[in-house]
Amino acid sequence: MSKVVTDHNILIRVLKEPVLMEKLTVNQWNDLLREAKISNLAGRLSADAGAIGIKDKLPAKINNLFKSFDYNSQSSERMIRWEMNRVRRALIGESYKVVLLKGAAYIAKDLNCTRGRVSVDLDILVEKKRIDFAEDKFLAHGWQHHVENDYDQKFYREYSHELPPLIHPDRQISIDVHHSILPVTSRVYPDMSKLMEAAVPSVDGFYTLSNVDIILHSVVHLWQDGEVRSSLRNLLEQHDMFEEFGKDQKFWDALVPRAEELGFTRALFYALRYCKMIMGTKIPGSVMEQIAPYSPNGFARSLMDWMVPGVMSPTMGASGLSRWLSMNGLYIRSHWLRMPPFMLARHLSTKFIMRLKGEA
């Protein structure tokens, strides 16, 4: 193979072209593995190497590490599946929809983005009017509140989109019980009844969101509610889902209209733009034309184009002042979208004071 792997964004290069692992130098392996571990993508490298049949061509030390990564991802999936079983057992007799979100949904649907994935919690969604009943069930079956101070309990219940995290002391897997996919204070807030109505039956009596809504949830989680920086795993998952779901033309036909219906067009614009720009995702030209009217103004678009690619990967890309400005700019942006300025200032100052007192 004549292609040479450069050190710049080596993780992104290898994720796009896993066959490049055959030609890495020792120093490049060191950079790649460090970056992959920080990004929670070490297991993905092993899965990709296995998928294209090159593991036996890699150094013995790398194969030993890959075996460890495989074990971790397989163990993680077993724990999430068992926690799903325990959740279903706790909710026996309840007739309302319990929708799996994020990693649990990807596992239930056996999506490509689960390859080598490690999950540390289980996310579920129920109607807001049912969330207190669900909480009582979980507490009765041994789960405990992970957040105990009064301020955080109040903040979760009044302003967040989920209960305070619950954790079972025996299994140490956290469950996040959502009633929405965005905080109630967010500048964009969807009609959750539309997502619940479109949810489809899945394993063991659970539901998942529709394929279009699954990708839109991932999109708004990253581009509306998230910080963007060091979010390469999220972007890769969106890339995987666009390519997997996109094998069906009906998915592309429904994507932008559904984003319009739910108010997610700006977030979808960014997801499509940066999946294509960074990961080389194959997106139909007609879809890019449909989403184009929802682009921000030229200045904001250029600013995002400068900030996002350089900090998507945790340590590589932009450096020095450029990286500092990009990371902090995206951090401020995420909070600006998450809640009104006065509420944000009050919340951050309260948390700062709590940390000084050792109460956080």
C-alpha positions in Angstrom: 0.0 0.0 0.0 1.5 3.3 -1.0 -0.7 5.6 1.1 1.2 7.1 4.0 -0.5 7.9 7.3 0.3 11.4 8.6 0.2 12.3 12.3 -2.5 15.0 11.9 -5.8 13.7 13.2 -4.6 10.1 12.9 -7.6 8.7 14.7 -10.0 10.2 12.2 -7.9 9.0 9.4 -7.9 5.4 10.7 -11.6 5.4 11.5 -12.3 6.4 7.9 -9.8 3.9 6.5 -9.1 1.1 9.0 -6.8 -0.6 6.5 -4.2 2.1 7.4 -3.6 0.2 10.6 -1.4 -2.2 8.7 1.2 0.5 8.0 1.4 2.4 11.3 4.8 3.0 13.0 5.3 2.5 16.7 4.9 6.2 17.4 1.8 6.4 15.3 0.3 3.5 17.2 1.1 5.3 20.5 -0.7 8.4 19.2 -3.6 6.5 17.8 -4.2 4.4 20.9 -3.9 7.4 23.3 -6.4 9.4 21.2 -8.8 6.4 20.9 -8.8 5.7 24.6 -9.6 9.3 25.4 -12.3 9.3 22.8 -13.8 6.0 24.0 -13.1 4.5 20.6 -10.4 2.0 21.4 -12.9 -0.9 21.0 -14.0 0.5 17.7 -10.5 0.2 16.3 -10.4 -3.5 17.2 -13.9 -4.1 15.8 -12.9 -2.4 12.5 -9.7 -4.4 12.2 -11.6 -7.6 12.7 -14.3 -6.6 10.3 -11.8 -6.2 7.4 -9.7 -9.2 8.5 -6.4 -7.5 9.3 -5.9 -8.4 12.9 -3.4 -11.2 12.1 -1.3 -8.6 10.2 -0.9 -6.3 13.2 1.8 -6.5 15.9 1.3 -9.0 18.6 1.2 -6.3 21.3 -1.6 -4.6 19.4 -3.6 -7.8 19.1 -3.3 -8.3 22.9 -4.6 -4.8 23.5 -7.4 -5.4 21.0 -8.5 -8.6 22.8 -8.8 -6.5 26.0 -10.8 -3.8 24.1 -13.1 -6.6 22.7 -13.7 -8.0 26.2 -14.6 -4.6 27.6 -17.1 -3.8 24.9 -18.7 -7.3 25.1 -18.8 -7.0 28.9 -20.4 -3.6 28.6 -23.1 -4.9 26.2 -23.9 -7.8 28.5 -24.3 -5.4 31.5 -26.6 -3.1 29.6 -28.7 -6.0 28.4 -29.0 -7.3 32.0 -29.9 -3.8 33.3 -32.6 -3.7 30.6 -33.9 -7.0 32.0 -33.9 -5.6 35.5 -35.7 -2.4 34.4 -38.4 -4.5 32.6 -38.8 -6.7 35.7 -39.3 -3.6 37.9 -42.0 -2.3 35.6 -43.9 -5.5 35.2 -47.6 -4.7 35.0 -47.1 -1.2 33.7 -48.8 -0.7 30.3 -47.2 2.6 29.2 -44.4 2.8 26.7 -40.9 2.6 27.9 -38.5 3.7 25.1 -34.9 2.8 25.0 -32.5 5.7 24.1 -28.9 6.1 23.0 -26.7 3.1 23.6 -29.5 0.8 24.8 -31.5 1.6 21.6 -28.5 0.9 19.4 -27.9 -2.4 21.1 -31.6 -3.4 20.8 -31.6 -2.6 17.1 -28.2 -4.2 16.6 -26.9 -1.1 14.8 -23.5 -0.9 13.2 -22.5 1.9 15.6 -22.4 -0.6 18.5 -19.2 -2.1 17.2 -16.7 -1.9 20.0 -18.9 0.5 21.9 -18.7 0.8 25.7 -21.8 2.1 27.5 -21.8 3.1 31.2 -25.4 3.8 31.7 -28.9 3.0 30.5 -31.2 5.7 29.2 -35.0 5.3 28.9 -37.9 7.6 28.0 -41.4 7.6 29.5 -44.2 10.1 29.2 -43.8 13.0 31.7 -47.1 12.1 33.4 -45.7 8.6 34.1 -42.3 9.6 35.3 -43.2 9.7 39.0 -44.7 6.2 38.8 -41.5 4.9 37.2 -39.3 6.5 39.8 -41.3 4.9 42.6 -41.0 1.5 41.0 -37.2 1.8 40.6 -36.7 3.0 44.2 -38.9 0.1 45.4 -36.7 -2.3 43.5 -33.4 -1.2 45.0 -32.2 1.7 42.8 -31.0 4.8 44.7 -30.6 8.4 43.9 -27.0 9.2 42.7 -27.6 12.9 43.3 -28.5 13.7 46.9 -28.1 17.5 47.5 -31.3 19.5 47.5 -30.3 22.0 44.9 -29.4 19.4 42.2 -32.5 17.4 43.0 -34.7 20.5 42.5 -32.8 21.5 39.4 -33.3 18.1 37.7 -37.0 18.0 38.6 -37.9 21.5 37.5 -35.6 22.3 34.6 -34.0 19.2 33.3 -35.4 16.6 30.9 -34.8 13.7 33.2 -35.0 12.5 36.8 -31.8 12.7 38.9 -29.7 9.7 37.9 -30.6 6.4 39.7 -28.0 3.7 40.4 -28.3 0.2 41.7 -25.8 -0.5 44.5 -25.2 -4.1 43.4 -24.6 -3.5 39.7 -23.3 0.1 39.7 -25.1 0.8 36.4 -26.8 4.2 36.3 -30.2 4.6 34.7 -31.3 8.0 33.4 -35.1 8.2 33.2 -36.1 10.9 30.7 -39.4 12.5 29.9 -37.9 14.6 27.1 -34.8 14.5 24.9 -34.0 18.2 25.6 -34.1 20.2 28.9 -37.3 22.2 29.4 -35.2 25.4 29.4 -33.7 24.7 26.0 -34.2 27.2 23.2 -35.6 24.3 21.2 -38.2 22.1 22.8 -40.0 19.3 20.8 -43.5 18.0 21.1 -42.6 14.8 22.8 -46.0 13.2 22.1 -45.0 13.1 18.4 -41.9 11.1 19.2 -43.7 8.8 21.6 -46.5 8.1 19.0 -43.9 7.2 16.4 -41.9 4.9 18.7 -41.8 1.3 17.5 -41.9 -2.0 19.4 -38.5 -3.5 20.3 -37.0 -6.3 22.4 -38.6 -7.6 25.7 -41.6 -5.2 25.6 -39.5 -2.1 25.2 -39.8 0.5 22.4 -37.3 2.5 20.4 -37.7 5.7 18.5 -38.2 5.4 14.8 -35.0 5.4 12.7 -35.4 9.0 11.7 -36.1 10.1 15.3 -33.1 8.0 16.6 -30.7 10.0 14.5 -32.4 13.3 15.2 -32.1 12.6 19.0 -28.4 12.0 18.5 -28.2 15.1 16.4 -29.8 17.4 19.0 -28.0 15.8 21.8 -24.7 16.8 20.2 -25.5 20.0 18.3 -28.2 21.5 20.5 -27.6 20.2 24.0 -23.9 19.2 23.9 -20.6 21.0 24.0 -19.4 19.5 20.6 -15.7 19.6 21.8 -14.2 16.1 22.1 -17.3 14.5 20.7 -15.8 12.4 18.0 -17.6 9.2 19.2 -21.0 11.0 18.8 -20.1 12.2 15.3 -19.0 8.8 14.3 -22.2 7.3 15.5 -24.2 9.8 13.4 -22.0 8.9 10.4 -22.7 5.2 11.0 -26.4 5.8 11.3 -26.7 8.1 8.3 -24.9 5.4 6.2 -26.9 2.5 7.7 -30.4 4.0 7.7 -29.6 5.8 4.4 -29.6 2.5 2.5 -33.4 3.0 2.5 -34.4 6.1 0.4 -37.5 6.5 2.5 -35.2 7.5 5.4 -33.7 10.4 3.4 -37.1 11.4 2.1 -38.4 11.7 5.7 -35.3 13.2 7.4 -35.6 17.0 6.8 -39.4 17.1 6.9 -39.3 15.4 10.3 -36.6 17.9 11.5 -38.8 20.7 10.4 -41.8 19.2 12.3 -39.8 18.9 15.5 -37.8 22.1 15.2 -34.4 20.4 14.8 -33.3 21.8 11.5 -30.3 23.9 12.6 -28.9 20.9 14.6 -29.5 18.7 11.6 -27.7 21.1 9.3 -24.6 21.0 11.5 -24.7 17.2 11.8 -25.0 16.7 8.0 -22.3 19.4 7.3 -19.7 18.0 9.7 -20.4 14.3 9.2 -19.7 15.0 5.5 -16.8 17.4 6.1 -15.0 15.3 8.8 -16.0 11.7 8.3 -16.8 11.8 4.5 -20.4 10.6 5.1 -22.2 9.9 1.8 -25.2 12.3 1.9 -27.5 12.8 -1.1 -27.2 16.1 -2.7 -31.0 16.6 -2.6 -30.8 16.3 1.2 -28.1 18.9 1.4 -30.2 21.2 -0.7 -33.2 20.6 1.5 -31.3 21.5 4.7 -29.4 24.5 3.2 -32.1 27.1 4.0 -31.6 26.3 7.7 -27.9 27.3 7.7 -26.8 30.0 10.1 -25.6 33.3 8.6 -22.3 33.3 6.9 -20.3 34.6 9.8 -21.7 32.0 12.3 -21.2 29.2 9.7 -17.6 30.3 9.1 -17.0 30.5 12.9 -18.3 27.0 13.4 -16.3 25.7 10.5 -13.2 27.1 12.2 -14.0 25.8 15.7 -15.6 22.4 15.2 -13.1 20.4 13.1 -10.1 21.4 15.3 -11.6 20.2 18.6 -13.8 17.3 17.6 -10.9 15.0 18.4 -9.8 15.3 22.1 -6.1 16.2 21.7 -5.3 16.5 18.0 -6.3 19.2 15.5 -6.2 22.8 16.6 -3.6 23.8 19.2 -2.5 26.6 21.4 -4.7 29.7 21.4 -6.8 28.5 18.5 -7.8 25.4 20.4 -8.5 27.3 23.6 -10.7 29.8 21.8 -12.5 27.0 20.0 -13.2 24.9 23.0 -14.4 27.7 25.2 -16.4 29.2 22.3 -18.3 25.9 21.9 -18.7 25.6 25.7 -20.3 29.0 25.9 -22.5 28.2 22.9 -23.8 25.0 24.5 -24.9 26.7 27.6 -26.4 29.6 25.7 -28.6 27.1 23.9 -29.4 25.2 27.0 -31.0 27.9 29.2 -31.8 31.6 29.3 -28.9 33.9 30.3 -30.2 34.9 33.8 -31.0 31.3 34.7 -27.6 30.2 33.4 -25.8 32.9 35.4 -27.7 32.0 38.6 -27.1 28.2 38.1 -23.4 28.6 37.4 -22.9 30.9 40.4 -24.8 28.6 42.7 -22.7 25.6 41.6 -19.5 27.6 42.0 -20.5 28.5 45.6 -21.4 24.9 46.3 -18.0 23.7 45.1 -16.3 26.3 47.3 -18.3 24.9 50.3 -17.6 21.3 49.3 -21.3 20.6 48.7 -21.2 19.8 45.0 
